[in-house]
Each structure stands twice: as C-alpha cells, then as structure tokens.
Amino acid sequence: MKINLALDRLPDFGHGRGRAPNTAGPEHRGTIHAGATDLDAIDAAFEEARAGRMPERPIVELTLPSAVDGTLAPPGRHVASLFVQWCPHEAPANAWPGLRETIFERACAVLDEVAPGFSESIVHREVLAPPDLESLFGLTGGNLFHGAMTPDRLAMMRPVPGWSRYATPIDGLYLCGAGTHPGGGVMGACGRNAAREILRTTR
C-alpha cells in the first residue's frame, strides 16, 4: 500500500535534543524503516499477506520529503510518504474500505512506537490500496516495481526473457520503467539505460 500524509509537525524520534522543536535533523532526511525487528518479522508480514491477510505488524518505509524541500508544505507543516509491505492484492471490492483502514491504523501504530505521537500529527491522509494503484497508475496488482524483484525476474529476465534490452517486438517502442533492469528503487537507472539503448540502436 502507498499512504500519503500531511502532518502538522515532524515526527520526533528522540534525537532532537538541543534543537528547536519541529526542526529537521539528519534523522528526518533519509528513509526510515519501522516494524521490522529482524528477518523473521519481515518474513511473517510477507507470509500473512501471501495468505490473504493484512499483516498484524506491517513493514513501513517512511520518507519526509518536506524535511529536504521546504516548498512542499506550508511553514511548520510537513508531508510524509509511506510504503507499507505487504498487502494482499486480491479482495472483494466491498472489503477494501475496511482493509484500507486496518492497514492505515497498523502502519501508524508501528510508527508511533518509534516516534510517539506520530498519529496525532496527521491532518490529512490518502491511502492507496492495490486496486487504487492499479486503476490510477496501471500497476498490475498494485505492484510498485511493475513486477516482483525476485532472482528469477532480474537482469536478463526482466521484464521477461527476450525483452531485457529495453526494446520490444513493436518497432520503436522501448520500455524504461521499474519493470526493466535494474528494477524499482534505483532512481533513474531504468530510464538512463533505455535512453542509451535507443541512442545505440537508432543512430
């Protein structure tokens, strides 16, 4: 799931001693992972989702873009971006309102553990479940990486065998998204590689 939040203050991770309240520190400028105490916790969350259930303790990846770029929110306010792992992508349509609420509450509970009061700082939220990500952005099954990042779907196997060099069987059509090598999470690499391939083959 993808959760976008508007906050009335920065999360307090307990590292701001001697700093003015609501002032960004180094702990706000990176990616924060919460909910995973060890590999068993990560595996448990995955297995729950694979069994069709929302994880009791989801893995949450939090970034605070406004801590780096102050133009993204009004003075004293902030925005937060959460990726929540994992979430079953198949459920009856009428179940999603409750499932969105469940995963939202569980993600916030995980963040409250590392930043007490995080939930109370939320002034607006957008919760995008797999069907939302699929209908809004064309992400099959809501997969942010355009396909699993597993060993059998990387390098020359991404997105499928025979298409790993960004070209497709359709003349002039190239792929450059997270479904291509090296996959999602490597900023710009897919597009750069595709552009290089286009230049190489069309000169």
Contact map, one row per residue, 1 for C-alpha under 8 A:
11100000000000000000000000000000000000000000000000000000000000000000000000000000001111100000000000000000000000000000000000000011110000000000010000000000000000000000000000000000000000000000000000000000000
11110000000000000000000000000000000000000000000000000000000000000000000000000000111100000000000000000000000000000000000000000011100000000000000000000000000000000000000000000000000000000000000000000000000
11111000000000000000000000000000000000000000000000000000000000000000000000000000111100000000000000000001000000000000000000001111000000000000000000000000000000000000000000000000000000000000000000000000000
01111100000000000000000000000000000000000000000000000000000000000000000000000011110000000000000000000000000000000000000000001110000000000000000000000000000000000000000000000000000000000000000000000000000
00111110000000000000000000000000000000000000000000000000000000000000000000000011100000000000000000000000000000000000000001111100000000000000000000000000000000000000000000000000000000000000000000000000000
00011111000000000000000000000000000000000000000000000000000000000000000000001111000000000000000000000000000000000000000001111000000000000000000000000000000000000000000000000000000000000000000000000000000
00001111110000000000000000000000000000000000000000000000000000000000000000001111000000000000000000000000000000000000000011110000000000000000000000000000000000000000000000000000000000000000000000000000000
00000111110000000000000000000000000000000000000000000000000000000000000000011100000000000000000000000000000000000000000011100000000000000000000000000000000000000000000000000000000000000000000000000000000
00000011111000000000010000000000000000000000000000000000000000000000000000011100000000000000000000000000000000000000000010000000000000000000000000000000000000000000000000000000000000000000000000000000000
00000011111100000000011100010000000000000000000000000000000000000000000000001100000000000000000000000000000000000000000010000000000000000000000000000000000000000000000000000000000000000000000000000000000
00000000111110000000000000000000000000000000000000000000000000000000000000000000000000000000000000000000000000000011110010000000000000000000000000000000000000000000000000000000000000000000000000000000000
00000000011111110000000000000000000000000000000000000000000000000000000000000000000000000000000000000000000000000011010000000000000000000000000000000000000000000000000000000000000000000000000000000000000
00000000001111110000000000100000000000000000000000000000000000000000000000000000000000000000000000000000000000000111000000000000000000000000000000000000000000000000000000000000000000000000000000000000000
00000000000111111000000000000000000000000000000000000000000000000000000000000000000000000000000000000000000000000010000000000000000000000000000000000000000000000000000000000000000000000000000000000000000
00000000000111111000000000100000000000000000000000000000000000000000000000000000000000000000000000000000000000000000000000000000000000000000000000000000000000000000000000000000000000000000000000000000000
00000000000111111111100010000000000000000000000000000000000000000000000000000000000000000000000000000000000000000000000000000000000000000000000000000000000000000000000000000000000000000000000000000000000
00000000000001111110000000000000000000000000000000000000000000000000000000000000000000000000000000000000000000000000000000000000000000000000000000000000000000000000000000000000000000000000000000000000000
00000000000000011111000000000000000000000000000000000000000000000000000000000000000000000000000000000000000000000000000000000000000000000000000000000000000000000000000000000000000000000000000000000000000
00000000000000011111101000000000000000000000000000000000000000000000000000000000000000000000000000000000000000000000000000000000000000000000000000000000000000000000000000000000000000000000000000000000000
00000000000000010111111000000000000000000000000000000000000000000000000000000000000000000000000000000000000000000000000000000000000000000000000000000000000000000000000000000000000000000000000000000000000
00000000000000010011111000000000000000000000000000000000000000000000000000000000000000000000000000000000000000000000000000000000000000000000000000000000000000000000000000000000000000000000000000000000000
00000000110000000001111100000000000000000000000000000000000000000000000000010000000000000000000000000000000000000000000000000000000000000000000000000000000000000000000000000000000000000000000000000000000
00000000010000000011111110000000000000000000000000000000000000000000000000000000000000000000000000000000000000000000000000000000000000000000000000000000000000000000000000000000000000000000000000000000000
00000000010000000000011111111000000000000000000000000000000000000010000000000000000000000000000000000000000000000000000000000000000000000000000000000000000000000000000000000000000000000000000000000000000
00000000000000010000001111111000000000000000000000000000000000000000000000000000000000000000000000000000000000000000000000000000000000000000000000000000000000000000000000000000000000000000000000000000000
00000000000000000000000111111100000000000000000000000000000000000000000000000000000000000000000000000000000000000000000000000000000000000000000000000000000000000000000000000000000000000000000000000000000
00000000000010100000000111111100000000000000000000000000000000000000000000000000000000000000000000000000000000000000000000000000000000000000000000000000000000000000000000000000000000000000000000000000000
00000000010000000000000111111110000000000000000000000000000000110010000000000000000000000000000000000000000000000000000000000000000000000000000000000000000000000000000000000000000000000000000000000000000
00000000000000000000000111111110000000000000000000000000000000111011000000000000000000000000000000000000000000000000000000000000000000000000000000000000000000000000000000000000000000000000000000000000000
00000000000000000000000001111111000000000000000000000000000000110000000000000000000000000000000000000000000000000000000000000000000000000000000000000000000000000000000000000000000000000000000000000000000
00000000000000000000000000011111100000000000000000000000000011110000000000000000000000000000000000000000000000000000000000000000000000000000000000000000000000000000000000000000000000000000000000000000000
00000000000000000000000000000111110000000000000000000000000011100000000000000000000000000000000000000000000000000000000000000000000000000000000000000000000000000000000000000000000000000000000000000000000
00000000000000000000000000000011111100000000000000000000001111000000000000000000000000000000000000000000000000000000000000000000000000000000000000000000000000000000000000000000000000000000000000000000000
00000000000000000000000000000001111110000000000000000000001111000000000000000000000000000000000000000000000001100100000000000000000000000000000000000000000000000000000000000000000000000000000000000000000
00000000000000000000000000000000111110001000000000000000111100000000000000000000000000000000000000000000000001100000000000000000000000000000000000000000000000000000000000000000000000000000000000000000000
00000000000000000000000000000000111111101100000000000000011000000000000000000000000000000000000000000000000000000000000000000000000000000000000000000000000000000000000000000000000000000000000000000000000
00000000000000000000000000000000011111101100000000000000000000000000000000000000000000000000000000000000000000000000000000000000000000000000000000000000000000000000000000000000000000000000000000000000000
00000000000000000000000000000000000111111100000000000000000000000000000000000000000000000000000000000000000000000000000000000000000000000000000000000000000000000000000000000000000000000000000000000000000
00000000000000000000000000000000000111111110000000000000000000000000000000000000000000000000000000000000000000000000000000000000000000000000000000000000000000000000000000000000000000000000000000000000000
00000000000000000000000000000000000001111111000000000000000000000000000000000000000000000000000000000000000000000000000000000000000000000000000000000000000000000000000000000000000000000000000000000000000
00000000000000000000000000000000001111111111100000000000000000000000000000000000000000000000000000000000000000000000000000000000000000000000000000000000000000000000000000000000000000000000000000000000000
00000000000000000000000000000000000111111111110000000000001000000000000000000000000000000000000000000000000000000000000000000000000000000000000000000000000000000000000000000000000000000000000000000000000
00000000000000000000000000000000000000111111111000000000000000000000000000000000000000000000000000000000000000000000000000000000000000000000000000000000000000000000000000000000000000000000000000000000000
00000000000000000000000000000000000000011111111100000010000000000000000000000000000000000000000000000000000000000000000000000000000000000000000000000000000000000000000000000000000000000000000000000000000
00000000000000000000000000000000000000001111111110000011111000000000000000000000000011000000000000000000000000000000000000000000000000000000000000000000000000000000000000000000000000000000000000000000000
00000000000000000000000000000000000000000111111111000010000000000000000000000000000011000000000000000000000000000000000000000000000000000000000000000000000000000000000000000000000000000000000000000000000
00000000000000000000000000000000000000000011111111100000000000000000000000000000000000000000000000000000000000000000000000000000000000000000000000000000000000000000000000000000000000000000000000000000000
00000000000000000000000000000000000000000001111111111110000000000000000000000000000000000000000000000000000000000000000000000000000000000000000000000000000000000000000000000000000000000000000000000000000
00000000000000000000000000000000000000000000111111111110000000000000000000000000000001110000000000000000000000000000000000000000000000000000000000000000000000000000000000000000000000000000000000000000000
00000000000000000000000000000000000000000000011111111000000000000000000000000000000000010000000000000000000000000000000000000000000000000000000000000000000000000000000000000000000000000000000000000000000
00000000000000000000000000000000000000000000001111111000000000000000000000000000000000010000000000000000000000000000000000000000000000000000000000000000000000000000000000000000000000000000000000000000000
00000000000000000000000000000000000000000000000111111100000000000000000000000000000000110110000000000000000000000000000000000000000000000000000000000000000000000000000000000000000000000000000000000000000
00000000000000000000000000000000000000000000000111111110000000000000000000000000000000110000000000000000000000000000000000000000000000000000000000000000000000000000000000000000000000000000000000000000000
00000000000000000000000000000000000000000000000110011111010000000000000000000000000001110000000000100110000000000000000000000000000000000000000000000000000000000000000000000000000000000000000000000000000
00000000000000000000000000000000000000000001110110001111110000000000000000000000000001100000000000000010000000000000000000000000000000000000000000000000000000000000000000000000000000000000000000000000000
00000000000000000000000000000000000000000000100000000111110000000000000000000000000000000000000000000000010000000000000000000000000000000000000000000000000000000000000000000000000000000000000000000000000
00000000000000000000000000000000001000000000100000000011111000000000000000000000000000000000000000000000011001000000000000000000000000000000000000000000000000000000000000000000000000000000000000000000000
00000000000000000000000000000000001100000000100000000111111100000000000000000000000111000000000000000010011001000000000000000000000000000000000000000000000000000000000000000000000000000000000000000000000
00000000000000000000000000000000111100000100100000000000111110000000000000000000000111000000000000000000001000000000000000000000000000000000000000000000000000000000000000000000000000000000000000000000000
00000000000000000000000000000000111000000000000000000000011111000000000000000000011110000000000000000000001001100000000000000000000000000000000000000000000000000000000000000000000000000000000000000000000
00000000000000000000000000000011110000000000000000000000001111100000000000000000011100000000000000000000000000000000000000000000000000000000000000000000000000000000000000000000000000000000000000000000000
00000000000000000000000000000011110000000000000000000000000111110000000000000001111000000000000000000000000000000000000000000000000000000000000000000000000000000000000000000000000000000000000000000000000
00000000000000000000000000011111000000000000000000000000000011111000000000000001110000000000000000000000000000000000000000000000000000000000000000000000000000000000000000000000000000000000000000000000000
00000000000000000000000000011110000000000000000000000000000001111111000000000111100000000000000000000000000000000000000000000000000000000000000000000000000000000000000000000000000000000000000000000000000
00000000000000000000000000001000000000000000000000000000000000111111100100000111100000000000000000000000000000000000000000000000000000000000000000000000000000000000000000000000000000000000000000000000000
00000000000000000000000000000000000000000000000000000000000000011111111110000111000000000000000000000000000000000000000000000000000000000000000000000000000000000000000000000000000000000000000000000000000
00000000000000000000000100011000000000000000000000000000000000011111110000000100000000000000000000000000000000000000000000000000000000000000000000000000000000000000000000000000000000000000000000000000000
00000000000000000000000000001000000000000000000000000000000000011111110000000000000000000000000000000000000000000000000000000000000000000000000000000000000000000000000000000000000000000000000000000000000
00000000000000000000000000000000000000000000000000000000000000001111111100000000000000000000000000000000000000000000000000000000000000000000000000000000000000000000000000000000000000000000000000000000000
00000000000000000000000000000000000000000000000000000000000000000111111111100000000000000000000000000000000000000000000000000000000000000000000000000000000000000000000000000000000000000000000000000000000
00000000000000000000000000000000000000000000000000000000000000000100111111000000000000000000000000000000000000000000000000000000000000000000000000000000000000000000000000000000000000000000000000000000000
00000000000000000000000000000000000000000000000000000000000000001100111111000110000000000000000000000000000000000000000000000000000000000000000000000000000000000000000000000000000000000000000000000000000
00000000000000000000000000000000000000000000000000000000000000000100011111111110000000000000000000000000000000000000000000000000000000000000000000000000000000000000000000000000000000000000000000000000000
00000000000000000000000000000000000000000000000000000000000000000000011111111100000000000000000000000000000000000000000000000000000000000000000000000000000000000000000000000000000000000000000000000000000
00000000000000000000000000000000000000000000000000000000000000000000010011111000000000000000000000000000000000000000000000000000000000000000000000000000000000000000000000000000000000000000000000000000000
00000001100000000000010000000000000000000000000000000000000000000000000011111100000000000000000000000000000000000000000000000000000000000000000000000000000000000000000000000000000000000000000000000000000
00000111110000000000000000000000000000000000000000000000000000000000000011111110000000000000000000000000000000000000000000000000000000000000000000000000000000000000000000000000000000000000000000000000000
00000111110000000000000000000000000000000000000000000000000000011110000111011111000000000000000000000000000000000000000000000000000000000000000000000000000000000000000000000000000000000000000000000000000
00011110000000000000000000000000000000000000000000000000000000011100000110001111100000000000000000000000000000000000000000000000000000000000000000000000000000000000000000000000000000000000000000000000000
00011110000000000000000000000000000000000000000000000000000001111100000000000111110000000000000000000000000000000000000000000000000000000000000000000000000000000000000000000000000000000000000000000000000
01111000000000000000000000000000000000000000000000000000000001111000000000000011111000000000000000000000000000000000000000000000000000000000000000000000000000000000000000000000000000000000000000000000000
01110000000000000000000000000000000000000000000000000000000111100000000000000001111100000000000000000000000000000000000000000000000000000000000000000000000000000000000000000000000000000000000000000000000
11100000000000000000000000000000000000000000000000000000000111000000000000000000111110000000000000000000000000000000000000000000000000000000000000000000000000000000000000000000000000000000000000000000000
11100000000000000000000000000000000000000000000000000000011110000000000000000000011111100000000000000000001000000000000000000000000000000000000000000000000000000000000000000000000000000000000000000000000
10000000000000000000000000000000000000000000110000000000011100000000000000000000001111100000000000000000000000000000000000000000000000000000000000000000000000000000000000000000000000000000000000000000000
10000000000000000000000000000000000000000000110010000110011000000000000000000000000111110000000000000000000000000000000000000000000000000000000000000000000000000000000000000000000000000000000000000000000
10000000000000000000000000000000000000000000000010011110000000000000000000000000000111111000000000000000000000000000000000000000010000000000000000000000000000000000000000000000000000000000000000000000000
00000000000000000000000000000000000000000000000011111100000000000000000000000000000001111110000000000000000000000000000000000000010000000000000000000000000000000000000000000000000000000000000000000000000
00000000000000000000000000000000000000000000000000000000000000000000000000000000000000111110000000000000000000000000000000000000111000000000110000000000000000000000000000000000000000000000000000000000000
00000000000000000000000000000000000000000000000000010000000000000000000000000000000000011111000000000000000000000000000000000000000000000000100000000000000000000000000000000000000000000000000000000000000
00000000000000000000000000000000000000000000000000010000000000000000000000000000000000011111101100000000000000000000000000000000000000000000000000000000000000000000000000000000000000000000000000000000000
00000000000000000000000000000000000000000000000000000000000000000000000000000000000000000111111100000000000000000000000000000000000000000000000000000000000000000000000000000000000000000000000000000000000
00000000000000000000000000000000000000000000000000000000000000000000000000000000000000000011111100000000000000000000000000000000000000000000000000000000000000000000000000000000000000000000000000000000000
00000000000000000000000000000000000000000000000000000000000000000000000000000000000000000001111110000000000000000000000000000000000000000000000000000000000000000000000000000000000000000000000000000000000
00000000000000000000000000000000000000000000000000000000000000000000000000000000000000000011111111100000000000000000000000000000000000000000000000000000000000000000000000000000000000000000000000000000000
00000000000000000000000000000000000000000000000000000000000000000000000000000000000000000011111111110000000000000000000000000000100000000000000000000000000000000000000000000000000000000000000000000000000
00000000000000000000000000000000000000000000000000000000000000000000000000000000000000000000011111111000000000000000000000000000000000000000000000000000000000000000000000000000000000000000000000000000000
00000000000000000000000000000000000000000000000000000000000000000000000000000000000000000000001111111100000000000000000000000000000000000000000000000000000000000000000000000000000000000000000000000000000
00000000000000000000000000000000000000000000000000000100000000000000000000000000000000000000001111111110000000000000000000000000000000000000000000000000000000000000000000000000000000000000000000000000000
00000000000000000000000000000000000000000000000000000000000000000000000000000000000000000000000111111111000000000000000000000011100000000000000000000000000000000000000000000000000000000000000000000000000
00000000000000000000000000000000000000000000000000000000000000000000000000000000000000000000000011111111100000000000000000000000000000000000000000000000000000000000000000000000000000000000000000000000000
00000000000000000000000000000000000000000000000000000100000000000000000000000000000000000000000001111111110000000000000000000000000000000000000000000000000000000000000000000000000000000000000000000000000
00000000000000000000000000000000000000000000000000000110010000000000000000000000000000000000000000111111111000000000000000000000000000000000000000000000000000000000000000000000000000000000000000000000000
00100000000000000000000000000000000000000000000000000000000000000000000000000000000000000000000000011111111100000000000000000010000000000000000000000000000000000000000000000000000000000000000000000000000
00000000000000000000000000000000000000000000000000000000000000000000000000000000000000000000000000001111111110000000000000000000000000000000000000000000000000000000000000000000000000000000000000000000000
00000000000000000000000000000000000000000000000000000001110000000000000000000000000000000000000000000111111111000000000000000000000000000000000000000000000000000000000000000000000000000000000000000000000
00000000000000000000000000000000000000000000000000000000111100000000000000000000000100000000000000000011111111100000000000000000000000000000000000000000000000000000000000000000000000000000000000000000000
00000000000000000000000000000000000000000000000000000000000000000000000000000000000000000000000000000001111111110000011000000000000000000000000000000000000000000000000000000000000000000000000000000000000
00000000000000000000000000000000000000000000000000000000000000000000000000000000000000000000000000000000111111111000001000000000000000000000000000000000000000000000000000000000000000000000000000000000000
00000000000000000000000000000000011000000000000000000000110100000000000000000000000000000000000000000000011111111100000000000000000000000000000000000000000000000000000000000000000000000000000000000000000
00000000000000000000000000000000011000000000000000000000000100000000000000000000000000000000000000000000001111111111011000000000000000000000000000000000000000000000000000000000000000000000000000000000000
00000000000000000000000000000000000000000000000000000000000000000000000000000000000000000000000000000000000111111111111000000000000000000000000000000000000000000000000000000000000000000000000000000000000
00000000000000000000000000000000000000000000000000000000000000000000000000000000000000000000000000000000000011111111000000000000000000000000000000000000000000000000000000000000000000000000000000000000000
00000000000010000000000000000000010000000000000000000000000000000000000000000000000000000000000000000000000001111111000000000000000000000000000000000000000000000000000000000000000000000000000000000000000
00000000001111000000000000000000000000000000000000000000000000000000000000000000000000000000000000000000000000111111110000000000000000000000000000000000000000000000000000000000000000000000000000000000000
00000000001110000000000000000000000000000000000000000000000000000000000000000000000000000000000000000000000000111111110000000000000000000000000000000000000000000000000000000000000000000000000000000000000
00000000001000000000000000000000000000000000000000000000000000000000000000000000000000000000000000000000000000010011111110000000000000000000000000000000000000000000000000000000000000000000000000000000000
00000000001100000000000000000000000000000000000000000000000000000000000000000000000000000000000000000000000100110011111111000000000000000000000000000000000000000000000000000000000000000000000000000000000
00000000000000000000000000000000000000000000000000000000000000000000000000000000000000000000000000000000000110110000111111000000000000000000000000000000000000000000000000000000000000000000000000000000000
00000000000000000000000000000000000000000000000000000000000000000000000000000000000000000000000000000000000000000000111111000000000000000000000000000000000000000000000000000000000000000000000000000000000
00000011111000000000000000000000000000000000000000000000000000000000000000000000000000000000000000000000000000000000111111100000000000000000000000000000000000000000000000000000000000000000000000000000000
00001111000000000000000000000000000000000000000000000000000000000000000000000000000000000000000000000000000000000000011111111000000000000000000000000000000000000000000000000000000000000000000000000000000
00001111000000000000000000000000000000000000000000000000000000000000000000000000000000000000000000000000000000000000000011111000000000000000000000000000000000000000000000000000000000000000000000000000000
00001110000000000000000000000000000000000000000000000000000000000000000000000000000000000000000000000000000000000000000001111100000000000000000000000000000000000000000000000000000000000000000000000000000
00111100000000000000000000000000000000000000000000000000000000000000000000000000000000000000000000000000000000000000000001111110000000000000000000000000000000000000000000000000000000000000000000000000000
00111000000000000000000000000000000000000000000000000000000000000000000000000000000000000000000000000000000000000000000000011111000000000000000000000000000000000000000000000000000000000000000000000000000
11110000000000000000000000000000000000000000000000000000000000000000000000000000000000000000000000010001000000000000000000001111100000000000000000000000000000000000000000000000000000000000000000000000000
11100000000000000000000000000000000000000000000000000000000000000000000000000000000000000000000000010000000000000000000000000111111110000000000000000000000000000000000000000000000000000000000000000000000
11000000000000000000000000000000000000000000000000000000000000000000000000000000000000001000000100010000000000000000000000000011111110000000010000000000000000000000000000000000000000000000000000000000000
10000000000000000000000000000000000000000000000000000000000000000000000000000000000000111000000000000000000000000000000000000001111111000000111000000000000000000000000000000000000000000000000000000000000
00000000000000000000000000000000000000000000000000000000000000000000000000000000000000001000000000000000000000000000000000000001111111100000110000000000000000000000000000000000000000000000000000000000000
00000000000000000000000000000000000000000000000000000000000000000000000000000000000000000000000000000000000000000000000000000001111111110000010000000000000000000000000000000000000000000000000000000000000
00000000000000000000000000000000000000000000000000000000000000000000000000000000000000000000000000000000000000000000000000000001111111111110111000000000000000000000000000000000000000000000000000000000000
00000000000000000000000000000000000000000000000000000000000000000000000000000000000000000000000000000000000000000000000000000000011111111111110000000000000000000000000000000000000000000000000000000000000
00000000000000000000000000000000000000000000000000000000000000000000000000000000000000000000000000000000000000000000000000000000001111111110000000000000000000000000000000000000000000000000000000000000000
00000000000000000000000000000000000000000000000000000000000000000000000000000000000000000000000000000000000000000000000000000000000111111100000000000000000000000000000000000000000000000000000000000000000
00000000000000000000000000000000000000000000000000000000000000000000000000000000000000000000000000000000000000000000000000000000000011111110000000000000000000000000000000000000000000000000000000000000000
00000000000000000000000000000000000000000000000000000000000000000000000000000000000000000000000000000000000000000000000000000000000011111111010000000000000000000000000000000000000000000000000000000000000
00000000000000000000000000000000000000000000000000000000000000000000000000000000000000000000000000000000000000000000000000000000000011101111111101000000000000000000000000000000000000000000000000000000000
00000000000000000000000000000000000000000000000000000000000000000000000000000000000000000000000000000000000000000000000000000000000001000111111001100000000000000000000000000000000000000000000000000000000
00000000000000000000000000000000000000000000000000000000000000000000000000000000000000001100000000000000000000000000000000000000011011000011111000000000000000000000000000000000000000000000000000000000000
10000000000000000000000000000000000000000000000000000000000000000000000000000000000000001000000000000000000000000000000000000000111111000111111100000000000000000000000000000000000000000000000000000000000
00000000000000000000000000000000000000000000000000000000000000000000000000000000000000000000000000000000000000000000000000000000010010000011111111110000000000000000000000000000000000000000000000000000000
00000000000000000000000000000000000000000000000000000000000000000000000000000000000000000000000000000000000000000000000000000000000000000010011111100000000000000000000000000000010000010000000000000000000
00000000000000000000000000000000000000000000000000000000000000000000000000000000000000000000000000000000000000000000000000000000000000000000001111111000000000000000000000000000011000111000000000000000000
00000000000000000000000000000000000000000000000000000000000000000000000000000000000000000000000000000000000000000000000000000000000000000011001111110000000000000000000000000000111000010000000000000000000
00000000000000000000000000000000000000000000000000000000000000000000000000000000000000000000000000000000000000000000000000000000000000000001001111111000100000100000000000000000001000000000000000000000000
00000000000000000000000000000000000000000000000000000000000000000000000000000000000000000000000000000000000000000000000000000000000000000000001011111100100000000000000000000000000000000000000000000000000
00000000000000000000000000000000000000000000000000000000000000000000000000000000000000000000000000000000000000000000000000000000000000000000000010111110110000000000000000000000000000110000000000000000000
00000000000000000000000000000000000000000000000000000000000000000000000000000000000000000000000000000000000000000000000000000000000000000000000000011111110000000000000000000000000000000000000000000000000
00000000000000000000000000000000000000000000000000000000000000000000000000000000000000000000000000000000000000000000000000000000000000000000000000001111110000000000000000000000000000000000000000000000000
00000000000000000000000000000000000000000000000000000000000000000000000000000000000000000000000000000000000000000000000000000000000000000000000000000111110010000000000000000000000000000000000000000000000
00000000000000000000000000000000000000000000000000000000000000000000000000000000000000000000000000000000000000000000000000000000000000000000000000111111111111110000000000000000000000000000000000000000000
00000000000000000000000000000000000000000000000000000000000000000000000000000000000000000000000000000000000000000000000000000000000000000000000000001111111111100000000000000000000011100000000000000000000
00000000000000000000000000000000000000000000000000000000000000000000000000000000000000000000000000000000000000000000000000000000000000000000000000000000111111000001000000000000000011000000000000000000000
00000000000000000000000000000000000000000000000000000000000000000000000000000000000000000000000000000000000000000000000000000000000000000000000000000000111111011111100000000000000010000000000000000000000
00000000000000000000000000000000000000000000000000000000000000000000000000000000000000000000000000000000000000000000000000000000000000000000000000000001111111111111000000000000000000000000000000000000000
00000000000000000000000000000000000000000000000000000000000000000000000000000000000000000000000000000000000000000000000000000000000000000000000000000000111111111011000000000000001110100000000000000000000
00000000000000000000000000000000000000000000000000000000000000000000000000000000000000000000000000000000000000000000000000000000000000000000000000100000110011111011000000000000001110000000000000000000000
00000000000000000000000000000000000000000000000000000000000000000000000000000000000000000000000000000000000000000000000000000000000000000000000000000000100111111111000000000000000000000000000000000000000
00000000000000000000000000000000000000000000000000000000000000000000000000000000000000000000000000000000000000000000000000000000000000000000000000000000000111111111000000000000000000000000000000000000000
00000000000000000000000000000000000000000000000000000000000000000000000000000000000000000000000000000000000000000000000000000000000000000000000000000000000110011111100000000000000000000000000000000000000
00000000000000000000000000000000000000000000000000000000000000000000000000000000000000000000000000000000000000000000000000000000000000000000000000000000000111111111111100000000000000000000000000000000000
00000000000000000000000000000000000000000000000000000000000000000000000000000000000000000000000000000000000000000000000000000000000000000000000000000000001111111111111000000000000110000000000000000000000
00000000000000000000000000000000000000000000000000000000000000000000000000000000000000000000000000000000000000000000000000000000000000000000000000000000000100000111111000000000000000000000000001001000000
00000000000000000000000000000000000000000000000000000000000000000000000000000000000000000000000000000000000000000000000000000000000000000000000000000000000000000011111100000111000100000000000011001000000
00000000000000000000000000000000000000000000000000000000000000000000000000000000000000000000000000000000000000000000000000000000000000000000000000000000000000000011111111011110000000000000000000001000000
00000000000000000000000000000000000000000000000000000000000000000000000000000000000000000000000000000000000000000000000000000000000000000000000000000000000000000010011111111110000000000000000000000000000
00000000000000000000000000000000000000000000000000000000000000000000000000000000000000000000000000000000000000000000000000000000000000000000000000000000000000000000001111101000000000000000000000000000000
00000000000000000000000000000000000000000000000000000000000000000000000000000000000000000000000000000000000000000000000000000000000000000000000000000000000000000000001111111000000000000000000000000000000
00000000000000000000000000000000000000000000000000000000000000000000000000000000000000000000000000000000000000000000000000000000000000000000000000000000000000000000000111111000000000000000000000000000000
00000000000000000000000000000000000000000000000000000000000000000000000000000000000000000000000000000000000000000000000000000000000000000000000000000000000000000000001101111100000000000000000000000000000
00000000000000000000000000000000000000000000000000000000000000000000000000000000000000000000000000000000000000000000000000000000000000000000000000000000000000000000001111111110000000000000000000000000000
00000000000000000000000000000000000000000000000000000000000000000000000000000000000000000000000000000000000000000000000000000000000000000000000000000000000000000000011100011111000000000000000001000100000
00000000000000000000000000000000000000000000000000000000000000000000000000000000000000000000000000000000000000000000000000000000000000000000000000000000000000000000011100001111101100000000000001000000000
00000000000000000000000000000000000000000000000000000000000000000000000000000000000000000000000000000000000000000000000000000000000000000000000000000000000000000000010000000111111100000000011111000000000
00000000000000000000000000000000000000000000000000000000000000000000000000000000000000000000000000000000000000000000000000000000000000000000000001000000000000000000000000000011111100110000011000000000000
00000000000000000000000000000000000000000000000000000000000000000000000000000000000000000000000000000000000000000000000000000000000000000000000111000000000000000000000000000001111111111000010000000000000
00000000000000000000000000000000000000000000000000000000000000000000000000000000000000000000000000000000000000000000000000000000000000000000000011100000000001100000000000000011111110110000000000000000000
00000000000000000000000000000000000000000000000000000000000000000000000000000000000000000000000000000000000000000000000000000000000000000000000000000000000001100001010000000011111111100000010000000000000
00000000000000000000000000000000000000000000000000000000000000000000000000000000000000000000000000000000000000000000000000000000000000000000000000000000011101100001000000000000011111100000010000000000000
00000000000000000000000000000000000000000000000000000000000000000000000000000000000000000000000000000000000000000000000000000000000000000000000000000000011000000000000000000000010111110100110000000000000
00000000000000000000000000000000000000000000000000000000000000000000000000000000000000000000000000000000000000000000000000000000000000000000000010001000010001000000000000000000111111111100010000000000000
00000000000000000000000000000000000000000000000000000000000000000000000000000000000000000000000000000000000000000000000000000000000000000000000111001000000000000000000000000000111001111110000000000000000
00000000000000000000000000000000000000000000000000000000000000000000000000000000000000000000000000000000000000000000000000000000000000000000000010000000000000000000000000000000010000111110000000000000000
00000000000000000000000000000000000000000000000000000000000000000000000000000000000000000000000000000000000000000000000000000000000000000000000000000000000000000000000000000000000001111111110000000000000
00000000000000000000000000000000000000000000000000000000000000000000000000000000000000000000000000000000000000000000000000000000000000000000000000000000000000000000000000000000000000011111110000000000000
00000000000000000000000000000000000000000000000000000000000000000000000000000000000000000000000000000000000000000000000000000000000000000000000000000000000000000000000000000000000000000111111100000000000
00000000000000000000000000000000000000000000000000000000000000000000000000000000000000000000000000000000000000000000000000000000000000000000000000000000000000000000000000000000000001000111111110000000000
00000000000000000000000000000000000000000000000000000000000000000000000000000000000000000000000000000000000000000000000000000000000000000000000000000000000000000000000000000001110111100111111111000000000
00000000000000000000000000000000000000000000000000000000000000000000000000000000000000000000000000000000000000000000000000000000000000000000000000000000000000000000000000000001100000000001111111100000000
00000000000000000000000000000000000000000000000000000000000000000000000000000000000000000000000000000000000000000000000000000000000000000000000000000000000000000000000000000001000000000001111111110000000
00000000000000000000000000000000000000000000000000000000000000000000000000000000000000000000000000000000000000000000000000000000000000000000000000000000000000000000010000000001000000000000111111111000000
00000000000000000000000000000000000000000000000000000000000000000000000000000000000000000000000000000000000000000000000000000000000000000000000000000000000000000000110000000111000000000000011111111100000
00000000000000000000000000000000000000000000000000000000000000000000000000000000000000000000000000000000000000000000000000000000000000000000000000000000000000000000000000000000000000000000001111111110000
00000000000000000000000000000000000000000000000000000000000000000000000000000000000000000000000000000000000000000000000000000000000000000000000000000000000000000000000000000000000000000000000111111111000
00000000000000000000000000000000000000000000000000000000000000000000000000000000000000000000000000000000000000000000000000000000000000000000000000000000000000000000111000000000000000000000000011111111100
00000000000000000000000000000000000000000000000000000000000000000000000000000000000000000000000000000000000000000000000000000000000000000000000000000000000000000000000000000100000000000000000001111111110
00000000000000000000000000000000000000000000000000000000000000000000000000000000000000000000000000000000000000000000000000000000000000000000000000000000000000000000000000000000000000000000000000111111111
00000000000000000000000000000000000000000000000000000000000000000000000000000000000000000000000000000000000000000000000000000000000000000000000000000000000000000000000000000000000000000000000000011111111
00000000000000000000000000000000000000000000000000000000000000000000000000000000000000000000000000000000000000000000000000000000000000000000000000000000000000000000000000000000000000000000000000001111111
00000000000000000000000000000000000000000000000000000000000000000000000000000000000000000000000000000000000000000000000000000000000000000000000000000000000000000000000000000000000000000000000000000111111
00000000000000000000000000000000000000000000000000000000000000000000000000000000000000000000000000000000000000000000000000000000000000000000000000000000000000000000000000000000000000000000000000000011111
